Amino acid sequence: MLYMDYAATSPLYEEVIETIAEVMKSHYGNPSSIHRLGVEAEKLLQSAKGIIASSLKVTPNEIICTSGGTESNNLAIKGVAYNYQQRGKHLITTQIEHPSVKEVFAGLEQEGFRVTYLPVSKSGSVQLADLQAAICEDTILVSIMYVNNEIGTIQPIREIGQYLAGFPKIIFHMDAVQGIAKLPLEPKAWGIDLCSASAHKFQGPKGAGFLYRRAGVQLKPLLVGGGQEFGVRSGTENVPLIVGMAKALRISMDNLAAKIAHKQTLRQQLLAGIGEIPELSISGSELEQEMAPHIVHFAFAGMKAEVVVHALEQKGIYISTRSACASGESKPSDVMLALGYPRDVAASGLRISFSDEHQEQDIALLLRSLQEVVKELAPMRNPSVIHRGKRN
């Protein structure tokens, strides 16, 4: 089996599995309890937050533990919108955000907030000039992802953060789910006020995530009750998963530069191989520095993407069509539409995502299998779409 869908989820490190099991077995106290078992659990919780904070060069009291990226995004966006709506009700995001961001903004529009959806270039990148033009006196929030979860474009986050530093009343949120532990990340130094992350994207457990909240930023809670997590996220903390998340992040961030370089080598090998298959067209920027090292996206014009996914699955190779949250849908990809692809081509996109544990022989096997599948399926393509694989 060759699993290459790491952008959807990733297998846990063995050390993380062992750590979670040990904490579940021996440290089951409620961290809010005042007895010894509770105090021990609280110490583990604070230690885990310290590890996470150290990885991001922030402070532990700026880390709010959540159930994952979706909750973190909801808490950040709704928390700001509801808390600061007396300042204004204008919000800014992009056309290519993850559903856990995009659908939150759609809901807020129904509640009377005004949302500007920034366009992107043909490579999927936000232009600073478009952001500058969108900001007005009523703007209270800008939310832009670090790495696009579908095609892998890296947004100019540092440039945006530097610009927004001149607008102290605007909160800057970044969905870093696909960027954390894959690329350098220093939210405080980059001018980011809120940053969302999910453990299962960096070989940690599902059901665990966190939100970095810069000191001084106020959020209206979505969950109320016991007042845990600084009163922002009530509910007994899942200590085993939080400890496992911290361990996974520490392992993933270790020797990060070398891991990035290795994945870039694999990515170049993969791009070169796909480029030799005439039926396929690669999405995103041609500049390596603008693309995440672990994601490659391409279109097979005239062929439904799920057909290719299942054909590769028969060979023991697992890739995906797009965001796992939307991969069961047959409609065209919103991201590819935003990049200018026709609707029928936008329904043929495929995503390969891998880890630093993969090797060149894995890429070679994938390419051989992909060539076989394309050769087999090519005669079945919709002829009216074959020559429309390029963007408008």
N, C-alpha and C positions, 0 to 999 in steps of 0.2 A: 504494500500500500504506500502511495505517495500523497501525503496531505499537503496541499498548497492553497489553503483558504484561511491563512492566519489573520487576515483582516476581518473575518467573520468571528472567529474565536481561535484560541490556541490551547494546545495541551499543557497541562500543569507540569512545572518542573517537579521531579521526584522529591527534591528536598522540601518543596512547598507542600506536597501531599503529606509528607511525614510530619512536618511542623503543624499543619492544621489538625491532623489526627491526634497529635500529642496534646495540643491545647484543648481540644474537645474532651479528651480523656481526663486530663489532670487539672485544668484551669477553667472549670465550668461556672464559676461564681459570676454573679451579676456585678459589673463594674460600678454600679451605683450603690451597692451594699457596703455597709461600714465594717463588716466582719472581715476576718483574714482572707477568706476566699474571694470576697469582693475586692479587697485592696490589691490582692495579687492580680486579679483580672484587670483592674484599673492601671496597674503598673505596666502590664503587657500592652494595654491599649495606648498608653502614653509613649511607650518605647517604640511601638509601631509608627505612631504619628511622627516621632522624632526621626525615624529612618526615612519616611516619605518626605518630610520637610527638608532634611539634609540633601536628599537627591535633587530637590528643586531649588535649593538655596533660599528657603523661606523659613519661617518659624513654625513650631508645632501648633501654636494656637491659631494659625491661619489655615489649618487643615480640618475640613468637616467631612466625616465619613458618611457615605451614602450606600445605596444598594447597587450603584453602577452609573454608567454614563448617562442613561436616560433620565434618572432622577437628578443627577448633578446638573444637567442642562435645564431641566424644568425648574429646579430650585433657583438657579442663577438668573434665568430670564424672567420668570414670573416674580421671583423675589425682588428683583430690581424694579420691574414694572409697577408692582403694587406698592412698593415702599416709597418710590420717588415720583409717583404720578402727579403730585402737586407741583413738581418742577416742570413737567411737560409730559406729553403722551406720544412722542415720536420715537420710533425704534428703527434701527438699521440692521439688516443682515444681508445675506447673499442669496442668489438663486440656486445655489448648489449645496445647501446645508443638508445634514443628516435629518431624517424624519423627526427625530427627537428634538430637533431645534425648529425646523420648518413648521411642523404642526403646532408647536407652542405659539409661534408668532401668528399663525392663522387663527388660533383660538383667541388670542389677544385682540386681533382685529375685530372679532365679533363682539368684544367687550368695549369697543370704542377707541382703542389705540390705533395710531396710524403707523404703518410699517413700510419702509422703503427696502426693496429687494435689489441689491446691487447686481448688475450684469457682470459677466466674466469674459475674458479673452477666449480665443479659440483653443488655447491651451488650458483653460480653466482657472486663470488667475484674476483676482480682483485688482482693479487699477485704483491707485491712490486718488487720482483726479476725480473719479466717480464718487468716492467716499467724501472727498472735500466738498463736492457740489451738493451732496445729499444732506449734510449737517445744517441744522438750523437752530434757532433759539430754543425750540421745543424738544430737541433731541436729548434723551436721557440714557440711551443704551446703544452700543454697537456690539454685535455678536458675529464673529467670523472664525471659521474653523482653521486649525493649524494645517492639517493635511486632509485633502478630500478623500473620503472613504471609498470612493468608487474608482477614480482614475489616478489618484495619488499626487495631484498637484499640491505643492507647498505654497501656502499663501504668504505674502510679504508682511508677516506679523510684526517683526521688529520695526519696520518702517511705519506701519500703521500705529503701533504703540507710541512711537516717538512723536508722531503727528498729534495723536489724541492727548498727549501730555499737555498740550496747550489749551485743552478744554476740561478743566478739573471737575465740571459738573456732569460730564459724560462718563458712564461706567463702561469699561471695555471687557467683554467676555470672550473667551476662546474655548472652543470645543477641541481639546487636545487628545481625544480618544485614539486617533490613528497616528498621532505624532509622538506621544510620550514613550520613552524607552526605545524609540526608533531613531530619534533625532535629538540634538541638544534642546534643552528646555529650561529657561530661567524666567518664569513669569514676572517676578518682581522687577528684575533688571530690564525686562522688555516693556514695562509699562502696562502689564496686564493686571486687571483688578480681580477677575474671576477666571478660573481655569478648571475644566471638567476632565475627569479621567475614569477609566474602567479597567479593573484588574485582569479580566479574562483576555484582554488584548495583548498583555505582556506576560503570558503564561502563569497568571494567577487565577484565583477562583472566580467563577461566575457569582453574581449576587453581591459583589463588593466593588466599591468605587470611592472616589472622593472629589471634593470641590475645594480648590484653593480659593480662599477669600482674603484679599488684602485687608490688613488691619484698617479699620475705619469705615469699610463698606458695610452698609446695613441691608439685610434681606428680610422680607416678610416671610415667615415660615409657611411651608405647605403642610407640614405635619406638626401638630401641637399635642401636648400631653405631659410627658415627664420632664421636659426641658433639657434633654441630653444635647450634646454637640453645641454648646454655647447658646442653647435655647432656639437654635435654628432648625434642628432636625431631631424631633423627639422620637423616642423608641429605643429600647435596649440595644446597645451596640453588639454586633456580631463579632465578638473578639477573635474567635478562630480564623474567620475569613479575613478580618482586618490584618491580623498578624501575618497570614499567608500572603496577602496583597503586598505588605511591606517587604517581605522576604523576596517575593517575585520581582518587585521593582528594583531592589538592591542588586539581585543577580543580573537582571536585564541591563542595568546601567553600568555594570562593571565592564571596563574595557570597551566603552561604547564606540569610541572612534574606530577601533579595529573592527568591530562588528559592522559598523556602517560601511567601511571600506570593503569588507567581504561581501556584503549584500549588493553593493554597487557593482562589484565584479560579476556576480551572478546575474544581476539585472541586465548588464551589457551583453552577456552571453545569451540571455533570453530574448532581448530585443533583436540581436543579430539573427537569431534563428527564426523568429517570427517574420522578420523582414524578408526572409528567403521564401516565404509562403505567399504567393501573389494574391491569394484570395483574402488575406487578412490585412487590416490596416490598423496601425498603432495610434492610440489616443494620447493626448497630453503634449507637454513641451518636449522639444528635442534637446533642451539644455538640461544636463544632468542635475545641476544645482537647484532646478525648479521642481524636481520630482522626488518623491519619497523613495528610498532605496529598496523597499520591500514590496512594492506594488507595480504590476504591469497590466495595462488595460488595452484591449484591442477589439475590433469589430469584425464579424464575419458576415458581410452584407448578403442579404437574401436568405439567411439561415436563422431560425429561432435559436436564441442563445441556450435555452434549456435543453435542446436536442444535443448540442455539443457537450454540455455538462454531463448529461447521462451517458453519452457515448464514451467519454473519457472515464467515467465512473466504472463502466464495464471493463476497463483496462486497469482498474485499481488506482486511478488518479483523480484527486478531488480538487476542483476549482469552483468558481461561482460566477453568477451573472452580474451581480452588483451588491449593494448593501444587503446583508442577510435579512434585515428587517423588511425588505421589499422584494427579495429574490423569488418569492412564490407568485408574484404578479406577472402577468404577460404584457402589461402595457409598456410603452417605451420608457426609457430611463429619463427622468427629469434632468439629470446632470448632462447627459449627451445632447438633449434638446437645447439646453442652455449654451452648450458649446457650438451649436449651429448644425447638428446633424439632422437629416430628414427623419420623420417619425419611424419609418420602417427600418432604417439603419440603426436608429437608437434602441430598437428592440433586439439588436443582435450583439450587444456588447458583452464581453467576457473579462473577468478579473482573475489574475493569478497573484497570490500573495504568499510570501515565504518568510523564513526565519534565518538567523545566522547559523543555525544548525544544519541547514541544507548545504549540499556540496555540488560541485560542477557536474558530477555524474547524475545527480537528480534532475538538473536542468536538461541535460542531454536526453534522459529518458522521457521527460515531459515533451520535449520538442519532437522526438521520434514518434511518440504516440499522437501528438497533435497533428503532425504531417499525415499520419495514417487516417485519422478521423476526418480531416479536411478533404483528403482525396476520396474517401468513401462518401462523404456527404455533399461534396461540390455539385454533382449532377442533380441533386434534389433542390438546389437553391431556387428562389423566386427570380426569374430572369429579369424582371423589371427593376430589381434592386441592385443587381450585381455591380453596376457601374456607378452606384451612388454612395459608395463607402466614404467618400471625402466630405468634409464639412462644407456648408454653404459659404 
